[in-house]
Structure formats: structure tokens, C-alpha cells
């Protein structure tokens, strides 16, 4: 299949949250993982699926991503929808733990308003930074 057509089909499958089609395309020998973070219009596929809260698609794509663009994390933390699906995506991104830039402090990512969503983000960031078996804790101890 023409790589441009396959890339278009991949992008369409991700944007329409069709999990089966995404799985089929990423399992192909001619799938290029760079498509996940290549620019598409104003952003990239991983950014879009994070922004729209497509948890299953994010889970699939993270298996093919070495470095996560930090914009994916930022867009969720400032997202106004504040649904649990976004908390799950934040957790997945933090567990992957390889961003293209240093993760900023939490106070730079969320408002000072107390809310369930912000409190849950704080818990995820605390776990990311201070969990004894976590990469950031061990990095800070050395």
C-alpha cells in the first residue's frame, strides 16, 4: 500500500477512535511509528487523541512512541472537560516517563482552584515524582 495512503488511514482511524483499525495498521510491517508524532495540520496524532480523551488509542500508540511530546501532557492538564478519562491518559503518559522536555512543576500546569480533577492530577504527579520505585525518585536520589 502507498505509504501516504496508509498514513492517511492511520490518522483517520486514530481521529475517529476506531481501535480495531488502529491495531491493524500499527501491526503492519510498513507502519511507521513516526506518524504518531509527525505534524498533521496544526498538531500530531498523539496530541489529538490525548486532547479528545481517546484512552484506548493512547494506550495503543504509546507502545510505539519512544519520546512523548510534552504538549500531550500539557493539553490534558489545562483541559476544561475534567473527565476521568483524562486522568487515565495523564497516568499513562507519566508512566511512560520519556518526554521531549522536562515536565514542568504542577503549579504551572493547573489552576489554583480546588477541584476533584486538580486534586487527582496532583496525586498522579506526586506519585510520578516521589514513588520509591519510580524513575524520578531514583534519579533525584543519585
Chimera marker file (.cmm) of the C-alpha trace (Angstrom):
<marker_set name="trace">
<marker id="1" x="0.000" y="0.000" z="0.000" r="1" g="1" b="0" radius="0.5"/>
<marker id="2" x="1.153" y="3.519" z="-0.760" r="1" g="1" b="0" radius="0.5"/>
<marker id="3" x="2.735" y="4.948" z="2.450" r="1" g="1" b="0" radius="0.5"/>
<marker id="4" x="0.805" y="8.218" z="2.113" r="1" g="1" b="0" radius="0.5"/>
<marker id="5" x="-2.484" y="6.335" z="1.888" r="1" g="1" b="0" radius="0.5"/>
<marker id="6" x="-1.564" y="4.169" z="4.862" r="1" g="1" b="0" radius="0.5"/>
<marker id="7" x="-0.578" y="7.240" z="6.886" r="1" g="1" b="0" radius="0.5"/>
<marker id="8" x="-3.892" y="8.880" z="5.994" r="1" g="1" b="0" radius="0.5"/>
<marker id="9" x="-5.785" y="5.712" z="7.003" r="1" g="1" b="0" radius="0.5"/>
<marker id="10" x="-3.843" y="5.569" z="10.270" r="1" g="1" b="0" radius="0.5"/>
<marker id="11" x="-4.583" y="9.208" z="11.064" r="1" g="1" b="0" radius="0.5"/>
<marker id="12" x="-8.253" y="8.745" z="10.216" r="1" g="1" b="0" radius="0.5"/>
<marker id="13" x="-8.522" y="5.608" z="12.358" r="1" g="1" b="0" radius="0.5"/>
<marker id="14" x="-6.941" y="7.399" z="15.328" r="1" g="1" b="0" radius="0.5"/>
<marker id="15" x="-9.072" y="10.534" z="14.944" r="1" g="1" b="0" radius="0.5"/>
<marker id="16" x="-12.267" y="8.515" z="14.673" r="1" g="1" b="0" radius="0.5"/>
<marker id="17" x="-11.219" y="6.339" z="17.632" r="1" g="1" b="0" radius="0.5"/>
<marker id="18" x="-11.595" y="3.069" z="15.734" r="1" g="1" b="0" radius="0.5"/>
<marker id="19" x="-9.461" y="0.825" z="17.896" r="1" g="1" b="0" radius="0.5"/>
<marker id="20" x="-9.566" y="-2.236" z="15.608" r="1" g="1" b="0" radius="0.5"/>
<marker id="21" x="-8.361" y="-0.266" z="12.590" r="1" g="1" b="0" radius="0.5"/>
<marker id="22" x="-5.570" y="1.360" z="14.603" r="1" g="1" b="0" radius="0.5"/>
<marker id="23" x="-4.416" y="-2.062" z="15.840" r="1" g="1" b="0" radius="0.5"/>
<marker id="24" x="-4.430" y="-3.454" z="12.283" r="1" g="1" b="0" radius="0.5"/>
<marker id="25" x="-2.385" y="-0.580" z="10.913" r="1" g="1" b="0" radius="0.5"/>
<marker id="26" x="0.244" y="-0.494" z="13.691" r="1" g="1" b="0" radius="0.5"/>
<marker id="27" x="0.761" y="-4.247" z="13.304" r="1" g="1" b="0" radius="0.5"/>
<marker id="28" x="1.672" y="-3.888" z="9.616" r="1" g="1" b="0" radius="0.5"/>
<marker id="29" x="5.309" y="-4.148" z="8.561" r="1" g="1" b="0" radius="0.5"/>
<marker id="30" x="5.028" y="-0.901" z="6.612" r="1" g="1" b="0" radius="0.5"/>
<marker id="31" x="3.684" y="1.097" z="9.573" r="1" g="1" b="0" radius="0.5"/>
<marker id="32" x="6.000" y="3.965" z="10.511" r="1" g="1" b="0" radius="0.5"/>
<marker id="33" x="5.837" y="4.903" z="14.239" r="1" g="1" b="0" radius="0.5"/>
<marker id="34" x="6.956" y="8.436" z="13.367" r="1" g="1" b="0" radius="0.5"/>
<marker id="35" x="3.426" y="9.038" z="12.094" r="1" g="1" b="0" radius="0.5"/>
<marker id="36" x="2.287" y="9.178" z="15.720" r="1" g="1" b="0" radius="0.5"/>
<marker id="37" x="4.253" y="12.342" z="16.427" r="1" g="1" b="0" radius="0.5"/>
<marker id="38" x="4.631" y="13.786" z="12.892" r="1" g="1" b="0" radius="0.5"/>
<marker id="39" x="2.832" y="17.071" z="12.328" r="1" g="1" b="0" radius="0.5"/>
<marker id="40" x="-0.654" y="16.743" z="10.877" r="1" g="1" b="0" radius="0.5"/>
<marker id="41" x="-2.205" y="20.139" z="10.187" r="1" g="1" b="0" radius="0.5"/>
<marker id="42" x="-1.563" y="22.097" z="13.412" r="1" g="1" b="0" radius="0.5"/>
<marker id="43" x="-0.592" y="19.232" z="15.711" r="1" g="1" b="0" radius="0.5"/>
<marker id="44" x="0.104" y="15.494" z="15.630" r="1" g="1" b="0" radius="0.5"/>
<marker id="45" x="-1.919" y="12.321" z="16.091" r="1" g="1" b="0" radius="0.5"/>
<marker id="46" x="-0.863" y="11.631" z="19.678" r="1" g="1" b="0" radius="0.5"/>
<marker id="47" x="-1.751" y="15.196" z="20.664" r="1" g="1" b="0" radius="0.5"/>
<marker id="48" x="-5.202" y="14.883" z="19.097" r="1" g="1" b="0" radius="0.5"/>
<marker id="49" x="-6.064" y="11.564" z="20.736" r="1" g="1" b="0" radius="0.5"/>
<marker id="50" x="-4.903" y="12.890" z="24.110" r="1" g="1" b="0" radius="0.5"/>
<marker id="51" x="-6.923" y="16.077" z="23.627" r="1" g="1" b="0" radius="0.5"/>
<marker id="52" x="-10.081" y="14.157" z="22.744" r="1" g="1" b="0" radius="0.5"/>
<marker id="53" x="-9.614" y="11.656" z="25.572" r="1" g="1" b="0" radius="0.5"/>
<marker id="54" x="-9.279" y="8.511" z="23.457" r="1" g="1" b="0" radius="0.5"/>
<marker id="55" x="-7.754" y="6.363" z="26.212" r="1" g="1" b="0" radius="0.5"/>
<marker id="56" x="-7.600" y="3.084" z="24.258" r="1" g="1" b="0" radius="0.5"/>
<marker id="57" x="-5.939" y="4.748" z="21.274" r="1" g="1" b="0" radius="0.5"/>
<marker id="58" x="-3.382" y="6.441" z="23.549" r="1" g="1" b="0" radius="0.5"/>
<marker id="59" x="-2.614" y="3.046" z="25.129" r="1" g="1" b="0" radius="0.5"/>
<marker id="60" x="-2.017" y="1.501" z="21.706" r="1" g="1" b="0" radius="0.5"/>
<marker id="61" x="0.124" y="4.356" z="20.411" r="1" g="1" b="0" radius="0.5"/>
<marker id="62" x="2.363" y="4.624" z="23.472" r="1" g="1" b="0" radius="0.5"/>
<marker id="63" x="3.722" y="1.157" z="22.671" r="1" g="1" b="0" radius="0.5"/>
<marker id="64" x="5.229" y="2.694" z="19.521" r="1" g="1" b="0" radius="0.5"/>
<marker id="65" x="6.462" y="6.005" z="20.937" r="1" g="1" b="0" radius="0.5"/>
<marker id="66" x="9.939" y="6.476" z="22.375" r="1" g="1" b="0" radius="0.5"/>
<marker id="67" x="9.663" y="10.145" z="23.306" r="1" g="1" b="0" radius="0.5"/>
<marker id="68" x="6.355" y="11.817" z="24.154" r="1" g="1" b="0" radius="0.5"/>
<marker id="69" x="5.948" y="15.448" z="23.150" r="1" g="1" b="0" radius="0.5"/>
<marker id="70" x="5.263" y="17.344" z="26.375" r="1" g="1" b="0" radius="0.5"/>
<marker id="71" x="2.383" y="19.148" z="24.640" r="1" g="1" b="0" radius="0.5"/>
<marker id="72" x="0.328" y="15.956" z="25.052" r="1" g="1" b="0" radius="0.5"/>
<marker id="73" x="0.537" y="16.221" z="28.835" r="1" g="1" b="0" radius="0.5"/>
<marker id="74" x="0.008" y="19.970" z="28.913" r="1" g="1" b="0" radius="0.5"/>
<marker id="75" x="-3.140" y="19.876" z="26.772" r="1" g="1" b="0" radius="0.5"/>
<marker id="76" x="-4.776" y="17.452" z="29.181" r="1" g="1" b="0" radius="0.5"/>
<marker id="77" x="-3.813" y="19.285" z="32.348" r="1" g="1" b="0" radius="0.5"/>
<marker id="78" x="-5.337" y="22.508" z="31.054" r="1" g="1" b="0" radius="0.5"/>
<marker id="79" x="-8.334" y="20.723" z="29.540" r="1" g="1" b="0" radius="0.5"/>
<marker id="80" x="-11.621" y="22.112" z="30.774" r="1" g="1" b="0" radius="0.5"/>
<marker id="81" x="-13.600" y="18.893" z="30.415" r="1" g="1" b="0" radius="0.5"/>
<marker id="82" x="-12.031" y="17.415" z="33.553" r="1" g="1" b="0" radius="0.5"/>
<marker id="83" x="-13.269" y="13.879" z="32.984" r="1" g="1" b="0" radius="0.5"/>
<marker id="84" x="-11.771" y="10.728" z="34.470" r="1" g="1" b="0" radius="0.5"/>
<marker id="85" x="-10.645" y="9.595" z="31.017" r="1" g="1" b="0" radius="0.5"/>
<marker id="86" x="-8.167" y="12.486" z="31.022" r="1" g="1" b="0" radius="0.5"/>
<marker id="87" x="-6.806" y="11.395" z="34.398" r="1" g="1" b="0" radius="0.5"/>
<marker id="88" x="-6.181" y="7.946" z="32.911" r="1" g="1" b="0" radius="0.5"/>
<marker id="89" x="-4.293" y="9.484" z="29.984" r="1" g="1" b="0" radius="0.5"/>
<marker id="90" x="-2.185" y="11.610" z="32.354" r="1" g="1" b="0" radius="0.5"/>
<marker id="91" x="-1.364" y="8.448" z="34.278" r="1" g="1" b="0" radius="0.5"/>
<marker id="92" x="-0.383" y="6.609" z="31.071" r="1" g="1" b="0" radius="0.5"/>
<marker id="93" x="1.847" y="9.464" z="29.908" r="1" g="1" b="0" radius="0.5"/>
<marker id="94" x="3.569" y="9.779" z="33.283" r="1" g="1" b="0" radius="0.5"/>
<marker id="95" x="4.108" y="6.015" z="33.447" r="1" g="1" b="0" radius="0.5"/>
<marker id="96" x="5.775" y="6.132" z="30.028" r="1" g="1" b="0" radius="0.5"/>
<marker id="97" x="8.123" y="8.757" z="31.516" r="1" g="1" b="0" radius="0.5"/>
<marker id="98" x="10.069" y="9.850" z="28.480" r="1" g="1" b="0" radius="0.5"/>
<marker id="99" x="9.125" y="13.379" z="27.439" r="1" g="1" b="0" radius="0.5"/>
<marker id="100" x="10.888" y="15.578" z="24.905" r="1" g="1" b="0" radius="0.5"/>
<marker id="101" x="11.213" y="18.327" z="27.546" r="1" g="1" b="0" radius="0.5"/>
<marker id="102" x="11.380" y="18.343" z="31.340" r="1" g="1" b="0" radius="0.5"/>
<marker id="103" x="7.974" y="18.027" z="32.968" r="1" g="1" b="0" radius="0.5"/>
<marker id="104" x="7.156" y="21.424" z="34.492" r="1" g="1" b="0" radius="0.5"/>
<marker id="105" x="6.027" y="21.827" z="38.051" r="1" g="1" b="0" radius="0.5"/>
<marker id="106" x="2.419" y="21.023" z="38.665" r="1" g="1" b="0" radius="0.5"/>
<marker id="107" x="1.619" y="24.609" z="39.621" r="1" g="1" b="0" radius="0.5"/>
<marker id="108" x="2.474" y="25.625" z="36.059" r="1" g="1" b="0" radius="0.5"/>
<marker id="109" x="0.024" y="23.098" z="34.631" r="1" g="1" b="0" radius="0.5"/>
<marker id="110" x="-3.134" y="23.508" z="36.690" r="1" g="1" b="0" radius="0.5"/>
<marker id="111" x="-5.061" y="26.380" z="38.191" r="1" g="1" b="0" radius="0.5"/>
<marker id="112" x="-5.085" y="27.087" z="41.911" r="1" g="1" b="0" radius="0.5"/>
<marker id="113" x="-8.774" y="26.264" z="42.108" r="1" g="1" b="0" radius="0.5"/>
<marker id="114" x="-9.531" y="23.282" z="44.275" r="1" g="1" b="0" radius="0.5"/>
<marker id="115" x="-11.337" y="20.668" z="42.271" r="1" g="1" b="0" radius="0.5"/>
<marker id="116" x="-11.593" y="16.925" z="42.102" r="1" g="1" b="0" radius="0.5"/>
<marker id="117" x="-9.738" y="16.933" z="38.784" r="1" g="1" b="0" radius="0.5"/>
<marker id="118" x="-6.860" y="19.104" z="40.016" r="1" g="1" b="0" radius="0.5"/>
<marker id="119" x="-6.539" y="17.052" z="43.203" r="1" g="1" b="0" radius="0.5"/>
<marker id="120" x="-6.354" y="13.857" z="41.167" r="1" g="1" b="0" radius="0.5"/>
<marker id="121" x="-3.697" y="15.353" z="38.884" r="1" g="1" b="0" radius="0.5"/>
<marker id="122" x="-1.699" y="16.319" z="41.976" r="1" g="1" b="0" radius="0.5"/>
<marker id="123" x="-1.843" y="12.723" z="43.237" r="1" g="1" b="0" radius="0.5"/>
<marker id="124" x="-0.596" y="11.424" z="39.864" r="1" g="1" b="0" radius="0.5"/>
<marker id="125" x="2.268" y="13.945" z="39.779" r="1" g="1" b="0" radius="0.5"/>
<marker id="126" x="3.258" y="13.188" z="43.380" r="1" g="1" b="0" radius="0.5"/>
<marker id="127" x="3.372" y="9.504" z="42.534" r="1" g="1" b="0" radius="0.5"/>
<marker id="128" x="5.416" y="10.258" z="39.417" r="1" g="1" b="0" radius="0.5"/>
<marker id="129" x="7.944" y="12.361" z="41.325" r="1" g="1" b="0" radius="0.5"/>
<marker id="130" x="8.157" y="10.581" z="44.669" r="1" g="1" b="0" radius="0.5"/>
<marker id="131" x="7.196" y="6.924" z="44.234" r="1" g="1" b="0" radius="0.5"/>
<marker id="132" x="10.117" y="4.932" z="45.663" r="1" g="1" b="0" radius="0.5"/>
<marker id="133" x="10.271" y="2.574" z="42.692" r="1" g="1" b="0" radius="0.5"/>
<marker id="134" x="9.677" y="5.433" z="40.259" r="1" g="1" b="0" radius="0.5"/>
<marker id="135" x="12.294" y="6.792" z="37.875" r="1" g="1" b="0" radius="0.5"/>
<marker id="136" x="12.177" y="10.357" z="39.147" r="1" g="1" b="0" radius="0.5"/>
<marker id="137" x="12.646" y="9.374" z="42.796" r="1" g="1" b="0" radius="0.5"/>
<marker id="138" x="15.673" y="7.266" z="41.940" r="1" g="1" b="0" radius="0.5"/>
<marker id="139" x="17.022" y="9.985" z="39.644" r="1" g="1" b="0" radius="0.5"/>
<marker id="140" x="16.816" y="12.509" z="42.482" r="1" g="1" b="0" radius="0.5"/>
<marker id="141" x="18.493" y="10.139" z="44.935" r="1" g="1" b="0" radius="0.5"/>
<marker id="142" x="21.620" y="9.614" z="42.827" r="1" g="1" b="0" radius="0.5"/>
<link id1="1" id2="2" r="1" g="1" b="0" radius="0.2"/>
<link id1="2" id2="3" r="1" g="1" b="0" radius="0.2"/>
<link id1="3" id2="4" r="1" g="1" b="0" radius="0.2"/>
<link id1="4" id2="5" r="1" g="1" b="0" radius="0.2"/>
<link id1="5" id2="6" r="1" g="1" b="0" radius="0.2"/>
<link id1="6" id2="7" r="1" g="1" b="0" radius="0.2"/>
<link id1="7" id2="8" r="1" g="1" b="0" radius="0.2"/>
<link id1="8" id2="9" r="1" g="1" b="0" radius="0.2"/>
<link id1="9" id2="10" r="1" g="1" b="0" radius="0.2"/>
<link id1="10" id2="11" r="1" g="1" b="0" radius="0.2"/>
<link id1="11" id2="12" r="1" g="1" b="0" radius="0.2"/>
<link id1="12" id2="13" r="1" g="1" b="0" radius="0.2"/>
<link id1="13" id2="14" r="1" g="1" b="0" radius="0.2"/>
<link id1="14" id2="15" r="1" g="1" b="0" radius="0.2"/>
<link id1="15" id2="16" r="1" g="1" b="0" radius="0.2"/>
<link id1="16" id2="17" r="1" g="1" b="0" radius="0.2"/>
<link id1="17" id2="18" r="1" g="1" b="0" radius="0.2"/>
<link id1="18" id2="19" r="1" g="1" b="0" radius="0.2"/>
<link id1="19" id2="20" r="1" g="1" b="0" radius="0.2"/>
<link id1="20" id2="21" r="1" g="1" b="0" radius="0.2"/>
<link id1="21" id2="22" r="1" g="1" b="0" radius="0.2"/>
<link id1="22" id2="23" r="1" g="1" b="0" radius="0.2"/>
<link id1="23" id2="24" r="1" g="1" b="0" radius="0.2"/>
<link id1="24" id2="25" r="1" g="1" b="0" radius="0.2"/>
<link id1="25" id2="26" r="1" g="1" b="0" radius="0.2"/>
<link id1="26" id2="27" r="1" g="1" b="0" radius="0.2"/>
<link id1="27" id2="28" r="1" g="1" b="0" radius="0.2"/>
<link id1="28" id2="29" r="1" g="1" b="0" radius="0.2"/>
<link id1="29" id2="30" r="1" g="1" b="0" radius="0.2"/>
<link id1="30" id2="31" r="1" g="1" b="0" radius="0.2"/>
<link id1="31" id2="32" r="1" g="1" b="0" radius="0.2"/>
<link id1="32" id2="33" r="1" g="1" b="0" radius="0.2"/>
<link id1="33" id2="34" r="1" g="1" b="0" radius="0.2"/>
<link id1="34" id2="35" r="1" g="1" b="0" radius="0.2"/>
<link id1="35" id2="36" r="1" g="1" b="0" radius="0.2"/>
<link id1="36" id2="37" r="1" g="1" b="0" radius="0.2"/>
<link id1="37" id2="38" r="1" g="1" b="0" radius="0.2"/>
<link id1="38" id2="39" r="1" g="1" b="0" radius="0.2"/>
<link id1="39" id2="40" r="1" g="1" b="0" radius="0.2"/>
<link id1="40" id2="41" r="1" g="1" b="0" radius="0.2"/>
<link id1="41" id2="42" r="1" g="1" b="0" radius="0.2"/>
<link id1="42" id2="43" r="1" g="1" b="0" radius="0.2"/>
<link id1="43" id2="44" r="1" g="1" b="0" radius="0.2"/>
<link id1="44" id2="45" r="1" g="1" b="0" radius="0.2"/>
<link id1="45" id2="46" r="1" g="1" b="0" radius="0.2"/>
<link id1="46" id2="47" r="1" g="1" b="0" radius="0.2"/>
<link id1="47" id2="48" r="1" g="1" b="0" radius="0.2"/>
<link id1="48" id2="49" r="1" g="1" b="0" radius="0.2"/>
<link id1="49" id2="50" r="1" g="1" b="0" radius="0.2"/>
<link id1="50" id2="51" r="1" g="1" b="0" radius="0.2"/>
<link id1="51" id2="52" r="1" g="1" b="0" radius="0.2"/>
<link id1="52" id2="53" r="1" g="1" b="0" radius="0.2"/>
<link id1="53" id2="54" r="1" g="1" b="0" radius="0.2"/>
<link id1="54" id2="55" r="1" g="1" b="0" radius="0.2"/>
<link id1="55" id2="56" r="1" g="1" b="0" radius="0.2"/>
<link id1="56" id2="57" r="1" g="1" b="0" radius="0.2"/>
<link id1="57" id2="58" r="1" g="1" b="0" radius="0.2"/>
<link id1="58" id2="59" r="1" g="1" b="0" radius="0.2"/>
<link id1="59" id2="60" r="1" g="1" b="0" radius="0.2"/>
<link id1="60" id2="61" r="1" g="1" b="0" radius="0.2"/>
<link id1="61" id2="62" r="1" g="1" b="0" radius="0.2"/>
<link id1="62" id2="63" r="1" g="1" b="0" radius="0.2"/>
<link id1="63" id2="64" r="1" g="1" b="0" radius="0.2"/>
<link id1="64" id2="65" r="1" g="1" b="0" radius="0.2"/>
<link id1="65" id2="66" r="1" g="1" b="0" radius="0.2"/>
<link id1="66" id2="67" r="1" g="1" b="0" radius="0.2"/>
<link id1="67" id2="68" r="1" g="1" b="0" radius="0.2"/>
<link id1="68" id2="69" r="1" g="1" b="0" radius="0.2"/>
<link id1="69" id2="70" r="1" g="1" b="0" radius="0.2"/>
<link id1="70" id2="71" r="1" g="1" b="0" radius="0.2"/>
<link id1="71" id2="72" r="1" g="1" b="0" radius="0.2"/>
<link id1="72" id2="73" r="1" g="1" b="0" radius="0.2"/>
<link id1="73" id2="74" r="1" g="1" b="0" radius="0.2"/>
<link id1="74" id2="75" r="1" g="1" b="0" radius="0.2"/>
<link id1="75" id2="76" r="1" g="1" b="0" radius="0.2"/>
<link id1="76" id2="77" r="1" g="1" b="0" radius="0.2"/>
<link id1="77" id2="78" r="1" g="1" b="0" radius="0.2"/>
<link id1="78" id2="79" r="1" g="1" b="0" radius="0.2"/>
<link id1="79" id2="80" r="1" g="1" b="0" radius="0.2"/>
<link id1="80" id2="81" r="1" g="1" b="0" radius="0.2"/>
<link id1="81" id2="82" r="1" g="1" b="0" radius="0.2"/>
<link id1="82" id2="83" r="1" g="1" b="0" radius="0.2"/>
<link id1="83" id2="84" r="1" g="1" b="0" radius="0.2"/>
<link id1="84" id2="85" r="1" g="1" b="0" radius="0.2"/>
<link id1="85" id2="86" r="1" g="1" b="0" radius="0.2"/>
<link id1="86" id2="87" r="1" g="1" b="0" radius="0.2"/>
<link id1="87" id2="88" r="1" g="1" b="0" radius="0.2"/>
<link id1="88" id2="89" r="1" g="1" b="0" radius="0.2"/>
<link id1="89" id2="90" r="1" g="1" b="0" radius="0.2"/>
<link id1="90" id2="91" r="1" g="1" b="0" radius="0.2"/>
<link id1="91" id2="92" r="1" g="1" b="0" radius="0.2"/>
<link id1="92" id2="93" r="1" g="1" b="0" radius="0.2"/>
<link id1="93" id2="94" r="1" g="1" b="0" radius="0.2"/>
<link id1="94" id2="95" r="1" g="1" b="0" radius="0.2"/>
<link id1="95" id2="96" r="1" g="1" b="0" radius="0.2"/>
<link id1="96" id2="97" r="1" g="1" b="0" radius="0.2"/>
<link id1="97" id2="98" r="1" g="1" b="0" radius="0.2"/>
<link id1="98" id2="99" r="1" g="1" b="0" radius="0.2"/>
<link id1="99" id2="100" r="1" g="1" b="0" radius="0.2"/>
<link id1="100" id2="101" r="1" g="1" b="0" radius="0.2"/>
<link id1="101" id2="102" r="1" g="1" b="0" radius="0.2"/>
<link id1="102" id2="103" r="1" g="1" b="0" radius="0.2"/>
<link id1="103" id2="104" r="1" g="1" b="0" radius="0.2"/>
<link id1="104" id2="105" r="1" g="1" b="0" radius="0.2"/>
<link id1="105" id2="106" r="1" g="1" b="0" radius="0.2"/>
<link id1="106" id2="107" r="1" g="1" b="0" radius="0.2"/>
<link id1="107" id2="108" r="1" g="1" b="0" radius="0.2"/>
<link id1="108" id2="109" r="1" g="1" b="0" radius="0.2"/>
<link id1="109" id2="110" r="1" g="1" b="0" radius="0.2"/>
<link id1="110" id2="111" r="1" g="1" b="0" radius="0.2"/>
<link id1="111" id2="112" r="1" g="1" b="0" radius="0.2"/>
<link id1="112" id2="113" r="1" g="1" b="0" radius="0.2"/>
<link id1="113" id2="114" r="1" g="1" b="0" radius="0.2"/>
<link id1="114" id2="115" r="1" g="1" b="0" radius="0.2"/>
<link id1="115" id2="116" r="1" g="1" b="0" radius="0.2"/>
<link id1="116" id2="117" r="1" g="1" b="0" radius="0.2"/>
<link id1="117" id2="118" r="1" g="1" b="0" radius="0.2"/>
<link id1="118" id2="119" r="1" g="1" b="0" radius="0.2"/>
<link id1="119" id2="120" r="1" g="1" b="0" radius="0.2"/>
<link id1="120" id2="121" r="1" g="1" b="0" radius="0.2"/>
<link id1="121" id2="122" r="1" g="1" b="0" radius="0.2"/>
<link id1="122" id2="123" r="1" g="1" b="0" radius="0.2"/>
<link id1="123" id2="124" r="1" g="1" b="0" radius="0.2"/>
<link id1="124" id2="125" r="1" g="1" b="0" radius="0.2"/>
<link id1="125" id2="126" r="1" g="1" b="0" radius="0.2"/>
<link id1="126" id2="127" r="1" g="1" b="0" radius="0.2"/>
<link id1="127" id2="128" r="1" g="1" b="0" radius="0.2"/>
<link id1="128" id2="129" r="1" g="1" b="0" radius="0.2"/>
<link id1="129" id2="130" r="1" g="1" b="0" radius="0.2"/>
<link id1="130" id2="131" r="1" g="1" b="0" radius="0.2"/>
<link id1="131" id2="132" r="1" g="1" b="0" radius="0.2"/>
<link id1="132" id2="133" r="1" g="1" b="0" radius="0.2"/>
<link id1="133" id2="134" r="1" g="1" b="0" radius="0.2"/>
<link id1="134" id2="135" r="1" g="1" b="0" radius="0.2"/>
<link id1="135" id2="136" r="1" g="1" b="0" radius="0.2"/>
<link id1="136" id2="137" r="1" g="1" b="0" radius="0.2"/>
<link id1="137" id2="138" r="1" g="1" b="0" radius="0.2"/>
<link id1="138" id2="139" r="1" g="1" b="0" radius="0.2"/>
<link id1="139" id2="140" r="1" g="1" b="0" radius="0.2"/>
<link id1="140" id2="141" r="1" g="1" b="0" radius="0.2"/>
<link id1="141" id2="142" r="1" g="1" b="0" radius="0.2"/>
</marker_set>
